[in-house]
Every structure is written in C-alpha cells, then in structure tokens.
Amino acid sequence: MDGEQESIAEVELETPAIEPEIEAEEPVNLDEGEEPEVEAAPEEDDSEEFDWNGQKIRGPKGLKDGVLMHADYTRKTQETSAFKKELEERASRLDQQFQASEEYLDARADLRAVTKELERFKDFGWNEYQALRQQDILSADEAWNYVQHLQSQKNQLTATLSQHDNQRSSEAQQEIAKRMNETQQFAQTNIKGWTPETDKQVIDFALSKGATPKDITNLMSPLVYEMIYLARIGAQALNKPASKPAPTQQPAPLRVVAAKANPPSRKSLSEMSMEEYAAARQAGRGG
C-alpha cells in the first residue's frame, strides 16, 4: 500500500511535457464557389524571335526554319514562274515575228510579180484604151480593167509592206530602249563609282575605236558596255607613261694618295757612332 502511494506521489511531481505552439494560419475568405489561387510554376520559354519581311516575329522554336524555307520556296517559285512567263512571251514574239516575216516575204514576192506584170502595160494609157475601143470594145475594156486590178493590188501590197516596216521599226525601237535601260541599270549597279561622266567616257572611247553611233545603238548591252569599260581602263594603263626610275647615286671615286715614306727613326746620341754624330752635326749646320 505504501509503495502505491509513493508511485502516485512521484507521478504527481513529474513536470508535464510542453508541446510547441503551432501558429494557426489566417483563414482565407473565399466567396462561395471560388477556388483558392495556386501559384503556377514559371513555364520555360520555348520561343524564338526572327526577322520576316522586315518585321520582328516571335514564335515557337522551329517555326523560323519552316517560315524561311517556305519563303525561299515561294521566292524560287515566283522566279521560276517569271522566267517561264518570259520564255513563253519570247516564244510568242518569235512566232509572231516568223509569221510576220512570212507575210512580209509573200507580200514582197507578190509586189514584184504585180510590178513586173504592170511593166507590160506601161504604154497602155487612157488614149491607147480609147483608141483600142474603136477597134474592139471588149478587148479594150478587159485590158483596162486588168490594168486597174493590177494597180489596186500594187497599192494594197505597198500598204501592207509599209505597215510591216512601221511595226518592225517600232518593235526595234522598243527593243533598243529596253536594252539601253538594262545597260544603264547594270552600269549604275555593278560599276563602282559610276557617274554620267563615266558613261560619256565609255561612249567616247567606243567612238574613238571606230564604232559609229548606229553601231552603239544597235549593239549596246550590259555585256558590251562592261567590255568597252574594261577596254578603256586597259588602254589608259597601256598609254600611261612609265615613271622614270630614280637615278642611283654613284659612289665617289676613290682618291689614291701616295703613301709617304716613313722618316727614318732618329737615333739617340747614345746610339750614334762618332761618325754618325759628326754627320748629324754637319747636317744641322747646313740646314
């Protein structure tokens, strides 16, 4: 019994364990049906920026290659289409020129034949016609009508040839104007430092080499222009007088100076004999 009381007393004397206080979070007031906001994790930027048609564009990675590839394909398709169109137009022009040439040649052949036939009736005028009517009205009228028919054909053929000539002249002028414009653009774009004075110098050089203004007009093209330009530069380089080399300075001639004989070393009195001493004294007096 006493043992149980002591155990109870020890239990009552033990210090109760203190639990750490936990701060209660402030309650968040939410409206009915509203979900609490959850902070989203930052997403990784999976885009890139590139230029397209002069504008900055941002899109997913990989879009740049696709867009540029499509743009390149579109450009090449347009270039091919333009080239194909040019070939078709050129073929059409050649076909028209061929047909026009055939018509022109046929008209010239017919005109020669009609003109030659009219030569047979060059002396058959109004007076001759009236005189023939006195003898044979039917033959006279038939001959007169035939001559009038030939003259009408000649007039029509002459007008046709004149129309062809005018058309060909107009097309030639248009072609010349086109080539001159292409040549001018080529020179301004590809020749460094080009000025109108450069253009005049190129033309003057071609004229100085025997080309006529008609030759320049009919033959001028970007290729011909560049060749004349380079030929002029080459001619200037060849005609430029060569600079004289600077004279090399010749070394001064060596002056030969005769070496003087070394005077004989003079003996001291102790080294002289009596004869030498007497001779030296005598020489001293004579001097």
MIVEX-242679 format. One line per 5 residues: number of its first residue (from 1); for each residue x, y negated, z negated of N, C-alpha, C. Coordinates in nm, 2 decimals, padded with zeros to 4 digits. Layout:
<atoms>
NUM	X/Y/Z/X/Y/Z/X/Y/Z  ...
</atoms>
This chain:
<atoms>
1	00.08/00.12/00.00/00.00/00.00/00.00/00.09/-00.12/00.00  00.18/-00.12/-00.09/00.28/-00.24/-00.09/00.35/-00.25/00.04  00.38/-00.14/00.10/00.45/-00.15/00.23/00.37/-00.22/00.34  00.24/-00.19/00.34/00.15/-00.25/00.44/00.14/-00.40/00.41  00.13/-00.45/00.29/00.13/-00.59/00.26/00.25/-00.66/00.31
6	00.37/-00.60/00.29/00.49/-00.66/00.33/00.49/-00.68/00.49  00.44/-00.58/00.56/00.44/-00.58/00.70/00.35/-00.69/00.75  00.24/-00.71/00.68/00.14/-00.81/00.72/00.20/-00.95/00.69  00.28/-00.96/00.58/00.34/-01.09/00.55/00.45/-01.13/00.65  00.52/-01.03/00.70/00.63/-01.06/00.80/00.56/-01.10/00.93
11	00.45/-01.04/00.96/00.38/-01.08/01.09/00.33/-01.22/01.08  00.28/-01.26/00.96/00.23/-01.40/00.95/00.34/-01.50/00.95  00.46/-01.46/00.91/00.56/-01.56/00.90/00.63/-01.58/01.04  00.62/-01.49/01.13/00.68/-01.50/01.27/00.63/-01.62/01.34  00.72/-01.69/01.41/00.68/-01.81/01.49/00.61/-01.76/01.61
16	00.50/-01.82/01.64/00.43/-01.78/01.76/00.50/-01.83/01.89  00.50/-01.75/01.99/00.57/-01.78/02.12/00.50/-01.90/02.18  00.57/-02.00/02.23/00.52/-02.12/02.30/00.52/-02.10/02.45  00.41/-02.10/02.51/00.41/-02.08/02.66/00.43/-02.22/02.73  00.51/-02.22/02.84/00.53/-02.35/02.91/00.40/-02.40/02.97
21	00.38/-02.54/02.96/00.26/-02.60/03.01/00.27/-02.61/03.17  00.17/-02.58/03.24/00.17/-02.59/03.38/00.08/-02.70/03.42  00.15/-02.80/03.50/00.08/-02.92/03.54/-00.03/-02.88/03.64  -00.14/-02.92/03.61/-00.26/-02.89/03.69/-00.26/-02.99/03.81  -00.28/-02.93/03.93/-00.28/-03.02/04.05/-00.41/-03.10/04.05
26	-00.39/-03.22/04.10/-00.51/-03.30/04.11/-00.61/-03.25/04.21  -00.73/-03.24/04.17/-00.83/-03.18/04.27/-00.84/-03.28/04.39  -00.86/-03.22/04.51/-00.87/-03.29/04.63/-01.02/-03.30/04.66  -01.07/-03.42/04.67/-01.21/-03.44/04.70/-01.24/-03.41/04.85  -01.31/-03.32/04.89/-01.34/-03.28/05.03/-01.49/-03.30/05.05
31	-01.52/-03.35/05.16/-01.66/-03.36/05.20/-01.71/-03.22/05.23  -01.84/-03.21/05.22/-01.90/-03.07/05.24/-01.87/-03.03/05.39  -01.81/-02.91/05.40/-01.78/-02.85/05.53/-01.65/-02.89/05.59  -01.57/-02.98/05.52/-01.44/-03.03/05.57/-01.33/-02.93/05.52  -01.25/-02.90/05.61/-01.14/-02.81/05.58/-01.02/-02.89/05.53
36	-00.94/-02.84/05.44/-00.82/-02.91/05.40/-00.72/-02.92/05.51  -00.65/-03.03/05.52/-00.55/-03.05/05.62/-00.42/-02.97/05.58  -00.37/-02.90/05.68/-00.25/-02.83/05.66/-00.14/-02.89/05.75  -00.03/-02.93/05.70/00.07/-03.00/05.78/00.13/-02.89/05.87  00.12/-02.93/06.00/00.17/-02.84/06.10/00.32/-02.85/06.12
41	00.39/-02.74/06.15/00.53/-02.74/06.16/00.56/-02.81/06.30  00.67/-02.89/06.30/00.71/-02.96/06.43/00.74/-02.86/06.54  00.67/-02.88/06.65/00.69/-02.80/06.77/00.82/-02.83/06.84  00.89/-02.73/06.90/01.01/-02.76/06.97/00.98/-02.82/07.11  01.05/-02.93/07.14/01.03/-03.00/07.27/01.07/-02.91/07.39
46	00.98/-02.87/07.47/01.01/-02.78/07.58/00.99/-02.85/07.71  01.02/-02.98/07.72/01.00/-03.05/07.84/01.13/-03.12/07.88  01.13/-03.17/08.00/01.24/-03.24/08.06/01.19/-03.36/08.15  01.28/-03.46/08.16/01.25/-03.57/08.24/01.33/-03.58/08.37  01.27/-03.62/08.48/01.34/-03.62/08.61/01.28/-03.73/08.70
51	01.35/-03.77/08.80/01.30/-03.87/08.90/01.23/-03.80/09.01  01.12/-03.86/09.05/01.05/-03.82/09.17/00.98/-03.93/09.23  01.02/-03.96/09.36/00.96/-04.07/09.43/00.98/-04.21/09.36  01.10/-04.22/09.29/01.13/-04.34/09.23/01.06/-04.36/09.09  01.00/-04.26/09.04/00.93/-04.27/08.91/00.99/-04.16/08.81
56	00.99/-04.20/08.69/01.03/-04.10/08.58/00.91/-04.01/08.54  00.93/-03.88/08.55/00.83/-03.79/08.52/00.88/-03.69/08.41  00.79/-03.66/08.32/00.83/-03.56/08.21/00.73/-03.44/08.23  00.79/-03.32/08.23/00.71/-03.20/08.24/00.78/-03.08/08.18  00.72/-02.97/08.18/00.78/-02.85/08.12/00.91/-02.82/08.20
61	01.00/-02.76/08.12/01.12/-02.71/08.19/01.10/-02.61/08.30  01.17/-02.63/08.41/01.14/-02.55/08.53/01.05/-02.62/08.63  00.98/-02.72/08.58/00.89/-02.79/08.68/00.97/-02.87/08.78  01.09/-02.93/08.73/01.17/-03.01/08.81/01.22/-02.94/08.93  01.27/-02.82/08.91/01.32/-02.74/09.03/01.21/-02.71/09.13
66	01.09/-02.68/09.07/00.98/-02.65/09.16/00.93/-02.77/09.24  00.93/-02.88/09.17/00.88/-03.01/09.24/00.98/-03.05/09.35  01.11/-03.05/09.31/01.22/-03.09/09.41/01.22/-02.99/09.52  01.21/-02.86/09.49/01.21/-02.76/09.60/01.09/-02.79/09.70  00.97/-02.81/09.64/00.86/-02.84/09.72/00.88/-02.97/09.80
71	00.94/-03.07/09.74/00.96/-03.20/09.81/01.06/-03.18/09.93  01.16/-03.10/09.90/01.26/-03.07/10.01/01.20/-02.99/10.12  01.11/-02.89/10.08/01.04/-02.82/10.19/00.95/-02.91/10.27  00.88/-03.00/10.20/00.79/-03.09/10.27/00.87/-03.18/10.36  00.98/-03.23/10.31/01.06/-03.32/10.40/01.11/-03.24/10.52
76	01.16/-03.12/10.50/01.21/-03.05/10.62/01.10/-03.01/10.71  00.98/-02.98/10.66/00.87/-02.95/10.74/00.83/-03.07/10.82  00.83/-03.19/10.76/00.80/-03.31/10.83/00.90/-03.34/10.94  01.03/-03.32/10.91/01.13/-03.34/11.01/01.12/-03.24/11.12  01.09/-03.12/11.09/01.07/-03.02/11.20/00.95/-03.06/11.28
81	00.84/-03.10/11.22/00.72/-03.14/11.29/00.75/-03.26/11.38  00.83/-03.36/11.33/00.86/-03.47/11.41/00.94/-03.44/11.53  01.04/-03.35/11.50/01.13/-03.30/11.61/01.05/-03.22/11.72  00.96/-03.14/11.67/00.87/-03.06/11.76/00.78/-03.16/11.84  00.73/-03.26/11.78/00.65/-03.36/11.85/00.73/-03.43/11.95
86	00.85/-03.47/11.91/00.93/-03.54/12.01/00.97/-03.45/12.13  00.99/-03.32/12.10/01.02/-03.23/12.22/00.90/-03.22/12.31  00.78/-03.21/12.24/00.66/-03.19/12.32/00.63/-03.32/12.41  00.65/-03.44/12.34/00.64/-03.56/12.42/00.74/-03.57/12.53  00.86/-03.53/12.50/00.96/-03.53/12.61/00.93/-03.44/12.72
91	00.88/-03.32/12.69/00.84/-03.22/12.79/00.72/-03.28/12.87  00.63/-03.34/12.80/00.52/-03.40/12.87/00.56/-03.51/12.97  00.66/-03.60/12.92/00.71/-03.70/13.01/00.78/-03.65/13.13  00.86/-03.54/13.11/00.93/-03.48/13.22/00.83/-03.42/13.32  00.73/-03.36/13.27/00.63/-03.30/13.36/00.56/-03.41/13.44
96	00.52/-03.52/13.37/00.46/-03.63/13.44/00.56/-03.69/13.54  00.68/-03.71/13.50/00.78/-03.76/13.59/00.80/-03.67/13.71  00.79/-03.54/13.69/00.81/-03.44/13.80/00.69/-03.46/13.90  00.57/-03.46/13.84/00.45/-03.48/13.92/00.45/-03.61/14.00  00.49/-03.71/13.93/00.50/-03.84/13.99/00.61/-03.84/14.10
101	00.72/-03.77/14.08/00.82/-03.76/14.18/00.77/-03.69/14.30  00.69/-03.58/14.28/00.64/-03.50/14.39/00.54/-03.59/14.47  00.45/-03.66/14.40/00.36/-03.75/14.47/00.44/-03.86/14.54  00.54/-03.91/14.48/00.62/-04.02/14.54/00.69/-03.97/14.67  00.75/-03.85/14.66/00.81/-03.79/14.77/00.72/-03.76/14.89
106	00.60/-03.71/14.85/00.50/-03.68/14.95/00.45/-03.81/15.02  00.43/-03.91/14.93/00.39/-04.04/14.99/00.49/-04.10/15.08  00.62/-04.09/15.05/00.72/-04.14/15.14/00.73/-04.06/15.27  00.71/-03.93/15.26/00.71/-03.85/15.38/00.59/-03.88/15.47  00.48/-03.90/15.41/00.36/-03.94/15.49/00.38/-04.08/15.55
111	00.44/-04.17/15.48/00.46/-04.30/15.53/00.55/-04.30/15.65  00.66/-04.22/15.64/00.75/-04.21/15.75/00.67/-04.15/15.88  00.59/-04.05/15.85/00.52/-03.99/15.97/00.42/-04.09/16.03  00.35/-04.17/15.94/00.25/-04.26/15.99/00.32/-04.38/16.07  00.43/-04.42/16.01/00.51/-04.53/16.07/00.56/-04.49/16.21
116	00.61/-04.36/16.21/00.66/-04.31/16.34/00.55/-04.30/16.45  00.43/-04.26/16.40/00.31/-04.25/16.49/00.27/-04.39/16.54  00.27/-04.49/16.45/00.23/-04.62/16.49/00.33/-04.68/16.60  00.45/-04.63/16.60/00.55/-04.68/16.70/00.50/-04.65/16.84  00.43/-04.54/16.85/00.38/-04.51/16.99/00.28/-04.61/17.04
121	00.21/-04.68/16.95/00.11/-04.78/16.99/00.16/-04.92/16.96  00.29/-04.94/16.95/00.33/-05.08/16.92/00.30/-05.18/17.03  00.28/-05.13/17.15/00.24/-05.22/17.26/00.09/-05.22/17.29  00.02/-05.15/17.21/-00.13/-05.14/17.23/-00.20/-05.24/17.13  -00.21/-05.36/17.18/-00.28/-05.47/17.10/-00.42/-05.49/17.15
126	-00.47/-05.60/17.11/-00.61/-05.64/17.14/-00.63/-05.65/17.29  -00.54/-05.72/17.36/-00.55/-05.74/17.50/-00.55/-05.61/17.58  -00.46/-05.52/17.54/-00.45/-05.39/17.60/-00.57/-05.31/17.58  -00.63/-05.32/17.46/-00.75/-05.25/17.43/-00.86/-05.29/17.52  -00.88/-05.43/17.54/-00.98/-05.48/17.62/-00.96/-05.44/17.77
131	-00.84/-05.44/17.81/-00.81/-05.40/17.95/-00.85/-05.25/17.97  -00.82/-05.17/17.87/-00.85/-05.03/17.88/-01.00/-05.00/17.88  -01.07/-05.09/17.81/-01.22/-05.07/17.81/-01.28/-05.09/17.94  -01.21/-05.17/18.02/-01.27/-05.20/18.16/-01.26/-05.07/18.24  -01.17/-04.98/18.20/-01.15/-04.86/18.28/-01.21/-04.74/18.22
136	-01.19/-04.73/18.08/-01.25/-04.61/18.01/-01.29/-04.65/17.87  -01.41/-04.68/17.85/-01.46/-04.73/17.72/-01.43/-04.63/17.61  -01.46/-04.50/17.63/-01.45/-04.40/17.53/-01.30/-04.38/17.49  -01.21/-04.37/17.59/-01.07/-04.36/17.56/-01.02/-04.48/17.48  -01.06/-04.60/17.52/-01.01/-04.72/17.46/-01.06/-04.73/17.32
141	-01.18/-04.70/17.29/-01.24/-04.70/17.15/-01.17/-04.60/17.07  -01.15/-04.48/17.13/-01.08/-04.37/17.05/-00.94/-04.41/17.01  -00.87/-04.47/17.11/-00.73/-04.51/17.08/-00.73/-04.63/16.98  -00.82/-04.72/16.99/-00.82/-04.83/16.90/-00.86/-04.79/16.76  -00.95/-04.70/16.74/-00.99/-04.65/16.61/-00.88/-04.57/16.55
146	-00.81/-04.50/16.63/-00.69/-04.42/16.58/-00.58/-04.51/16.52  -00.55/-04.62/16.60/-00.45/-04.71/16.55/-00.50/-04.78/16.42  -00.62/-04.82/16.41/-00.67/-04.88/16.29/-00.67/-04.78/16.17  -00.69/-04.65/16.20/-00.68/-04.55/16.09/-00.54/-04.54/16.05  -00.44/-04.53/16.14/-00.30/-04.52/16.10/-00.26/-04.64/16.02
151	-00.30/-04.76/16.06/-00.27/-04.88/15.99/-00.32/-04.88/15.84  -00.45/-04.83/15.83/-00.51/-04.82/15.70/-00.43/-04.72/15.61  -00.39/-04.60/15.67/-00.31/-04.51/15.60/-00.18/-04.57/15.55  -00.12/-04.64/15.64/00.01/-04.71/15.61/00.00/-04.80/15.49  -00.11/-04.88/15.49/-00.13/-04.97/15.38/-00.15/-04.90/15.25
156	-00.23/-04.79/15.25/-00.26/-04.71/15.13/-00.13/-04.65/15.08  -00.05/-04.59/15.17/00.07/-04.53/15.12/00.17/-04.63/15.07  00.18/-04.75/15.13/00.27/-04.85/15.08/00.23/-04.90/14.94  00.09/-04.91/14.92/00.04/-04.95/14.79/00.08/-04.84/14.69  00.06/-04.71/14.72/00.09/-04.60/14.63/00.24/-04.60/14.59
161	00.33/-04.62/14.69/00.47/-04.62/14.66/00.51/-04.75/14.58  00.44/-04.86/14.61/00.47/-04.98/14.53/00.42/-04.96/14.38  00.31/-04.89/14.36/00.26/-04.86/14.22/00.36/-04.77/14.15  00.41/-04.67/14.22/00.51/-04.58/14.16/00.64/-04.65/14.13  00.68/-04.74/14.21/00.80/-04.81/14.19/00.79/-04.90/14.07
166	00.67/-04.97/14.06/00.65/-05.05/13.94/00.64/-04.97/13.81  00.58/-04.86/13.82/00.57/-04.77/13.70/00.71/-04.72/13.65  00.79/-04.68/13.75/00.92/-04.63/13.72/01.01/-04.74/13.67  00.99/-04.86/13.72/01.07/-04.97/13.67/01.03/-05.01/13.53  00.90/-05.00/13.50/00.85/-05.03/13.37/00.91/-04.93/13.27
171	00.90/-04.80/13.31/00.95/-04.69/13.22/01.10/-04.71/13.20  01.17/-04.74/13.30/01.32/-04.76/13.29/01.35/-04.88/13.19  01.27/-04.98/13.20/01.29/-05.10/13.11/01.26/-05.06/12.97  01.16/-04.98/12.95/01.13/-04.93/12.81/01.24/-04.84/12.76  01.29/-04.76/12.85/01.39/-04.67/12.80/01.52/-04.74/12.77
176	01.55/-04.84/12.85/01.67/-04.93/12.82/01.65/-05.00/12.69  01.53/-05.06/12.67/01.51/-05.13/12.55/01.52/-05.04/12.43  01.47/-04.92/12.44/01.48/-04.82/12.33/01.62/-04.78/12.30  01.70/-04.76/12.40/01.85/-04.72/12.38/01.92/-04.84/12.32  01.89/-04.96/12.37/01.96/-05.08/12.31/01.93/-05.10/12.17
181	01.80/-05.08/12.13/01.76/-05.09/11.99/01.83/-04.98/11.90  01.83/-04.86/11.95/01.90/-04.75/11.88/02.05/-04.78/11.87  02.11/-04.83/11.97/02.25/-04.87/11.97/02.28/-04.98/11.87  02.19/-05.08/11.86/02.21/-05.19/11.77/02.20/-05.14/11.63  02.10/-05.05/11.60/02.08/-05.00/11.46/02.20/-04.91/11.42
186	02.25/-04.83/11.52/02.37/-04.75/11.49/02.49/-04.83/11.46  02.51/-04.94/11.53/02.63/-05.02/11.51/02.62/-05.09/11.37  02.50/-05.14/11.34/02.49/-05.21/11.21/02.50/-05.12/11.09  02.46/-04.99/11.11/02.47/-04.89/11.00/02.60/-04.82/10.99  02.66/-04.79/11.10/02.78/-04.70/11.10/02.91/-04.77/11.12
191	02.91/-04.89/11.17/03.04/-04.96/11.20/03.07/-05.06/11.08  03.17/-05.03/11.01/03.20/-05.11/10.89/03.23/-05.25/10.93  03.17/-05.35/10.86/03.20/-05.49/10.88/03.14/-05.54/11.01  03.04/-05.47/11.07/02.98/-05.52/11.20/02.92/-05.65/11.18  02.94/-05.74/11.28/02.87/-05.87/11.29/02.83/-05.89/11.44
196	02.75/-05.99/11.46/02.72/-06.02/11.61/02.84/-06.05/11.69  02.94/-06.11/11.62/03.07/-06.13/11.69/03.14/-06.00/11.73  03.12/-05.90/11.65/03.18/-05.77/11.68/03.11/-05.71/11.81  02.98/-05.73/11.82/02.90/-05.69/11.93/02.95/-05.76/12.06  02.97/-05.89/12.05/03.02/-05.96/12.17/03.16/-05.92/12.21
201	03.25/-05.89/12.11/03.38/-05.84/12.14/03.38/-05.71/12.21  03.29/-05.62/12.17/03.28/-05.49/12.23/03.23/-05.50/12.38  03.13/-05.58/12.40/03.08/-05.60/12.54/03.19/-05.67/12.63  03.26/-05.77/12.57/03.36/-05.84/12.65/03.47/-05.74/12.68  03.51/-05.65/12.59/03.61/-05.55/12.62/03.57/-05.46/12.73
206	03.44/-05.42/12.73/03.40/-05.33/12.84/03.40/-05.40/12.97  03.36/-05.53/12.97/03.36/-05.61/13.10/03.51/-05.63/13.15  03.60/-05.65/13.05/03.74/-05.67/13.09/03.80/-05.54/13.16  03.74/-05.42/13.13/03.79/-05.30/13.18/03.72/-05.26/13.31  03.64/-05.35/13.37/03.58/-05.32/13.50/03.43/-05.29/13.49
211	03.37/-05.27/13.38/03.23/-05.24/13.37/03.15/-05.36/13.41  03.04/-05.34/13.48/02.95/-05.45/13.52/02.84/-05.46/13.42  02.77/-05.58/13.41/02.66/-05.59/13.32/02.55/-05.48/13.35  02.53/-05.44/13.48/02.44/-05.34/13.51/02.48/-05.20/13.45  02.61/-05.18/13.46/02.67/-05.05/13.40/02.64/-05.05/13.25
216	02.67/-05.16/13.19/02.65/-05.16/13.04/02.50/-05.14/13.01  02.41/-05.20/13.08/02.27/-05.19/13.06/02.22/-05.04/13.08  02.27/-04.98/13.19/02.22/-04.85/13.22/02.28/-04.74/13.14  02.40/-04.76/13.09/02.48/-04.65/13.03/02.49/-04.67/12.88  02.46/-04.78/12.83/02.48/-04.81/12.68/02.40/-04.71/12.60
221	02.46/-04.66/12.49/02.40/-04.57/12.40/02.49/-04.57/12.27  02.44/-04.52/12.16/02.53/-04.52/12.04/02.66/-04.46/12.06  02.67/-04.35/12.13/02.79/-04.28/12.16/02.89/-04.36/12.25  02.83/-04.42/12.35/02.91/-04.51/12.44/02.96/-04.63/12.36  02.88/-04.69/12.28/02.91/-04.81/12.21/03.03/-04.78/12.11
226	03.02/-04.66/12.04/03.13/-04.63/11.95/03.26/-04.60/12.02  03.25/-04.54/12.14/03.37/-04.51/12.22/03.44/-04.64/12.26  03.36/-04.74/12.31/03.41/-04.87/12.35/03.47/-04.94/12.23  03.41/-04.93/12.12/03.46/-05.00/11.99/03.59/-04.94/11.95  03.60/-04.81/11.95/03.73/-04.75/11.92/03.84/-04.77/12.02
231	03.80/-04.77/12.15/03.90/-04.80/12.25/03.95/-04.94/12.24  03.87/-05.04/12.20/03.91/-05.17/12.18/04.01/-05.18/12.07  03.98/-05.11/11.96/04.08/-05.11/11.85/04.21/-05.05/11.89  04.21/-04.94/11.96/04.33/-04.88/12.01/04.41/-04.97/12.10  04.34/-05.04/12.19/04.41/-05.14/12.28/04.47/-05.25/12.21
236	04.41/-05.30/12.10/04.47/-05.40/12.02/04.59/-05.36/11.95  04.59/-05.23/11.90/04.71/-05.18/11.83/04.82/-05.16/11.93  04.79/-05.12/12.06/04.90/-05.10/12.15/04.96/-05.23/12.20  04.87/-05.33/12.21/04.92/-05.46/12.26/04.98/-05.55/12.16  04.97/-05.51/12.03/05.03/-05.59/11.93/05.18/-05.58/11.93
241	05.25/-05.70/11.94/05.40/-05.69/11.95/05.46/-05.63/11.82  05.56/-05.54/11.85/05.62/-05.48/11.74/05.70/-05.58/11.66  05.70/-05.57/11.53/05.77/-05.66/11.45/05.92/-05.62/11.45  06.00/-05.73/11.47/06.15/-05.71/11.48/06.20/-05.66/11.34  06.29/-05.56/11.34/06.34/-05.52/11.21/06.44/-05.63/11.16
246	06.44/-05.65/11.03/06.52/-05.75/10.97/06.67/-05.71/10.99  06.75/-05.81/11.03/06.89/-05.78/11.06/06.96/-05.73/10.94  07.04/-05.62/10.96/07.11/-05.57/10.85/07.24/-05.65/10.83  07.27/-05.68/10.71/07.39/-05.77/10.68/07.51/-05.68/10.69  07.60/-05.73/10.78/07.73/-05.66/10.80/07.82/-05.69/10.68
251	07.89/-05.59/10.64/07.98/-05.61/10.53/08.10/-05.70/10.58  08.14/-05.79/10.49/08.25/-05.88/10.53/08.38/-05.79/10.55  08.45/-05.83/10.66/08.58/-05.76/10.69/08.67/-05.77/10.58  08.74/-05.66/10.56/08.84/-05.66/10.45/08.96/-05.74/10.50  09.01/-05.82/10.41/09.13/-05.90/10.43/09.25/-05.82/10.38
256	09.34/-05.80/10.48/09.46/-05.73/10.44/09.56/-05.83/10.39  09.60/-05.82/10.28/09.70/-05.91/10.22/09.83/-05.83/10.20  09.93/-05.88/10.25/10.06/-05.81/10.24/10.10/-05.81/10.09  10.14/-05.70/10.05/10.18/-05.70/09.91/10.32/-05.76/09.90  10.34/-05.84/09.80/10.47/-05.90/09.78/10.56/-05.80/09.70
261	10.68/-05.80/09.75/10.77/-05.72/09.68/10.79/-05.76/09.53  10.79/-05.66/09.45/10.81/-05.69/09.31/10.96/-05.74/09.29  10.97/-05.86/09.22/11.11/-05.91/09.20/11.18/-05.81/09.11  11.30/-05.80/09.14/11.38/-05.70/09.06/11.38/-05.75/08.91  11.37/-05.65/08.83/11.37/-05.69/08.69/11.51/-05.75/08.65
266	11.50/-05.85/08.57/11.62/-05.92/08.53/11.69/-05.85/08.41  11.82/-05.83/08.42/11.89/-05.76/08.31/11.92/-05.86/08.20  11.93/-05.81/08.09/11.97/-05.89/07.98/12.12/-05.90/07.98  12.18/-06.00/07.90/12.32/-06.02/07.90/12.40/-05.90/07.85  12.33/-05.83/07.76/12.40/-05.71/07.71/12.41/-05.60/07.81
271	12.32/-05.61/07.91/12.32/-05.50/08.01/12.41/-05.53/08.13  12.45/-05.66/08.14/12.53/-05.70/08.26/12.68/-05.67/08.24  12.73/-05.65/08.35/12.88/-05.64/08.35/12.94/-05.78/08.37  13.06/-05.79/08.36/13.12/-05.92/08.37/13.10/-05.98/08.51  13.11/-05.89/08.61/13.09/-05.94/08.75/12.95/-05.98/08.77
276	12.86/-05.91/08.71/12.72/-05.95/08.73/12.69/-06.08/08.66  12.75/-06.09/08.54/12.72/-06.22/08.47/12.78/-06.33/08.54  12.90/-06.32/08.60/12.96/-06.43/08.67/12.88/-06.46/08.79  12.83/-06.36/08.86/12.75/-06.38/08.98/12.62/-06.46/08.95  12.56/-06.42/08.83/12.44/-06.49/08.79/12.46/-06.63/08.76
281	12.57/-06.66/08.69/12.61/-06.80/08.66/12.63/-06.88/08.78  12.70/-06.82/08.88/12.72/-06.89/09.00/12.59/-06.92/09.08  12.50/-06.82/09.08/12.37/-06.84/09.14/12.29/-06.95/09.07  12.31/-06.95/08.94/12.23/-07.06/08.87/12.29/-07.20/08.90  12.41/-07.21/08.92/12.46/-07.34/08.95/12.42/-07.38/09.10
286	12.43/-07.28/09.18/12.39/-07.31/09.32/12.25/-07.35/09.34  12.16/-07.30/09.25/12.02/-07.33/09.26/11.99/-07.46/09.21
</atoms>
